[in-house]
Every structure is written in structure tokens, then in C-alpha cells.
Amino acid sequence: MSRSLQLTNSELIEKSVANNESVLTHTGALLALTGNRTGRSTKDRFIVKENSTEDKIEWGEVNRPFDAEDFDRLWDKVNTYMDERDHYVSEVHVGSNSNHYIPVEVRSELAWHSLFSKLIFIAPEIFNEENKEVWKITTAANYVCDPETDKTNSESCVIINFLRRKVLIAGMRYAGEMKKSMFAVQNFLLPEKGVLPMHCSANQTTDKRTTLFFGLSGTGKTTLSADPKCALIGDDEHGWADGSVFNFEGGCYAKCINLSKENEPLIWDAIKFGSILENVVTDDKGIPDYSDSKYTENTRVCYPRDFIEGSVPDNEGNEPDNIIFLTCDLSGVLPPVSVLNENAAAYHFLSGYTAKVGSTEIGSTKSMDFTFSTCFGAPFFPRPASVYADLLIKRVRRNNTKVFLVNTGWTGGGYGTGKRFPIPVTRSVINGIQENKIDFDNLVYLDKLNLHIPAKLDGVEEKYLNPRSNWDSIEAYDQECEQLCERFRNNFKKFDVSQEIVDAGPK
């Protein structure tokens, strides 16, 4: 007879190992392999199209429509499948703010998926104290969809149904699909309340000043916000409401590729009993090799936020003093830090220029590639980009928030010839921003890029500040700069915005 099990974290770890779902590493962290799907499966992700979503979703390759009746049939089939075997139930919140959390019941076929949901989301002392309508996630890792009868794209699917308040995940072991599905749900719902949902990490200084770090996976978002000098609010998903920046999550989901204790001590120390590693290579003693990408570049660790020493206890901070757009520039053209005015902030937020650094999407054949991801998280924002950009600018203007573009990518040449900015240099940039060491009265204008940069900054050599001077060939730099500017211009043609915002971009 099958059972519905609601277990503690330790019991879930024990079950996962006993069921051969995972193994323990030498630090006690759980290690799970996710098979052929080691990242987000974009072609298998759908949103149910019905009256409440039809005119509000930016439908297309990212947000694929799914028929409502087909969803109901598949939901019933998968949940019947779950009823026939032991499964695990967790009750969590998505969002730390009492006004804006979503209560979620997660039903998992795998024990470690249930543990993941309790780590990445918020496991409250009292579930749904505000008595809100409950969302449901069913994740059946071993269920095999039939594309012909189930109307899916493959043997797997991720389907969000806003009307029914349900998320169906089938045929996938990659746990990040749970996280990103509920992120998309909040991203759809919160703007109707005037709250800006954000794909960013957040920390605060000792005097409670908040900094937001926007960026795609691999740009340094998690690494840079996990700073021993600051208290961590969260590493990935937040909302900006009146008087508050609040975390959607209770845990962190950090990339592990090339992880080192020297450069990322807080993350390194968080990999212990109670955390989960995904697709990390280990030796026969259970010791990870974080430089080995045998399974994927998208190796991961999930751990509770309180594994980070000094994290903000209540998962919330003040409205931000600083916003940092992290870009990993493969061309080696962009400076390590630029100061953005209001229009430039809108331009670069909409552009979301960066690189795919060991892509989190399955099927990606390049570990490095140029990309533009609107709002620095296009796959997770269901509404038109202008909705989120308008909210950002309104809040930046009202809060007098300073905005910066920080390049964590290459200098002295592009990818393959130059070198990536050393992490200590980038940390000096971040410290300069957070400690108000940027001299706004002494900025240098870069004409072609249409950017303003500091003339000097403590801890950063002058050769780094203006990248043109750090190339062996000025002619080669100018040529690469023109190509990058053209990429920006071509990408921005799709946006219907004011001329002032258009004019704030590269020339």
C-alpha cells in the first residue's frame, strides 16, 4: 500500500540514500545525479492558456501555451501514478513577506526532491498562517509522458496553470525546475500588486544598506552577494515592495563549477550535511572535484540560507541603496564598472547583456556564448518586459537608488585571448560601490559605449578601469567595441520605448 510521507530533513536524507536516489559525500552533503537533464528544459515548459492569462502573457518560445483540458487530463494521470507509490509531501512558502507569500504543497516522487523543496523554499513554523489559497506542485521524476496522447513536447514536461494554481513537473530529476516554476508564478502575480519581482541576489551592509545584484547564472550573482563583510538576504529571487526587499526563498542554489574555498569561502563551508549537490563528480572517497564538468557545466549545490554565516534572520531588507547589473562580457570591451543614470538603467535592464557561462539550459552546446536576456532573467518573466522595466524605473526614481553596470567577464582581449577579471578586482569594485567610494564628480566618459566610469577606485588598477588601455592593440579593441555596440543596437530594436532610453545605449 502506498504512503504519503511528510518527513524531517534528516529522515528525507536517510530515505534518499536507502532508496539509491543519492549518496553522501565526505562532508555529509547529499549528492544526486539527474541523468540526461542537467538543466532547465526550455522546450518542455508550458503555461496553460485560459481567460486569466490569455492577454497578459508574452507568448512565444519562452512562454509556450498549453491547452487547459489537456492539462487537467495529464494532471490526473500523473497524480494517479503518484497515488500508486510512496511519495513525499512538504508544505512551504514562496516569499518571506507576510503580504506576498504563496503557500505551496509539494508532492514529490523522490525523497531528495522533497528535501530540495524544503531547502530552496521557506519551511514556515506555521504553514499558511494568513489562510491564503494554496498552490500545488506535483513532481514525478520517473513518470514518462507520451507526447502523442499527453500533448507534451517530449517524455518530460513543466506546466504552470494559474487558474488552477498548479504546477506539474514530470519526467525530470533536475530539481531547479521546481524553483524556477514558482519564480515565474511570483513574477506573474506580483506586478498586479505594484511589487517588482527580480532575478537578483541581495545583501546588506552592517548599517542596513541593501544592494541588489542582477545577473544570469555564472556571472557572479551568488558569489559576490555571499560576502563576509555583508549579511545575505538571498541569492536569487526577490520582490521589491514598499519599504522592503524580500526573499522568495529560504535557501540558495549556487553553481559549483570551479568552486574554491579561497574565492568562495561561504559557499564552500555551506556544503555539509543538510545540503544537496547536483551532478558533481566525486572520487571513491566521496570527495568532490569541482573542476570536473563530466556531467555538466551546470553543477549545483542547494543549501539553507542559514548555512551562510551572518545571513539576515528575517529574509528581508530595506529598499535598495544600490543596484548592480552583472554582465559577463566575452568581448573584453566593457569596463569593470559603469555608472548608469535613469535612462541608461532602463536600457541595460531591458537589454540584459551577458554571456551564457556554462548554460543552465539543456541542449546548449557552447559553454560560452553572447546573449541578451531581458530583465536579466527572460525565461522566468511571463509578462511583457516593459511591465518590469516600468516598475524598476519608478522604484529607482522614488528611492533615489544608484545603478551600476559591473563587468565580471574579460579584459585585455576577448574570450580566448584576454583574461577574466580576477574575483578580488570585482570584489574591490563591489566594495567601492557599497562603501560609497565612487567619486561621481570625477567620471570619465566613454563615447562609443555611452558609459561613464570612475577615474580612480581603491583596489582597482587604472589599467582595468578603462579597458581600451588594457588591450595590446587599440585597433583590435575599437573593432571589437564596434561589434559589441552593433549587438546592442540590433537587440534593442524589438523594444518600443522612449527615444531617451534608446539614446542611453551604445552609439
Buried (B, 14 or more C-beta within 10 A) or exposed (E): EEEEBEBEBEBBBEBBBEEEBBBBBEBEBBBBBBEEBBBBBBBBBBBBBBEEBEEBBBBEEBBBBBBBEBBBEBBEBBBEBBEEEBBBBBBBBBBBBEEBBBBBBBBBBBBBBBBBBBBBBBBBEEBBEEEEEEBBBBBBBEBEBEEEEBBBBBBBBBBBBBEBBBBBBBBBBBBBBBBBBBBBBBBBBBBEEEBBBBBBBBBBBEEEBBBBBBBBBBBBBBBBBBBEEBBBBBBBBBBBBEEBBBBBBBBBBBBBBBBEEEBBEBBBBBBEEBBBBBBBBBEEEBEBEBEBBEBBBBBBBBBBBBBBEBBBEEBBBBBBBBBBBBBBBBBBBBBBBBBBEBBBBBBBBBBBBBBBBBBBBBEBEEBBEBBBBBBBBBBBBBBBBBBBBBBBBEBBEEBEBBBBBBBBBBBBBBBEEBEBBEBEBBBBBBBBBBEEBBEEEEBEEBEBBBBBBBEEBEEBEEEBBBBBEBBEEEEBBBEBBBEBBEBBEEBBEEBEBEEEBBEBBBE
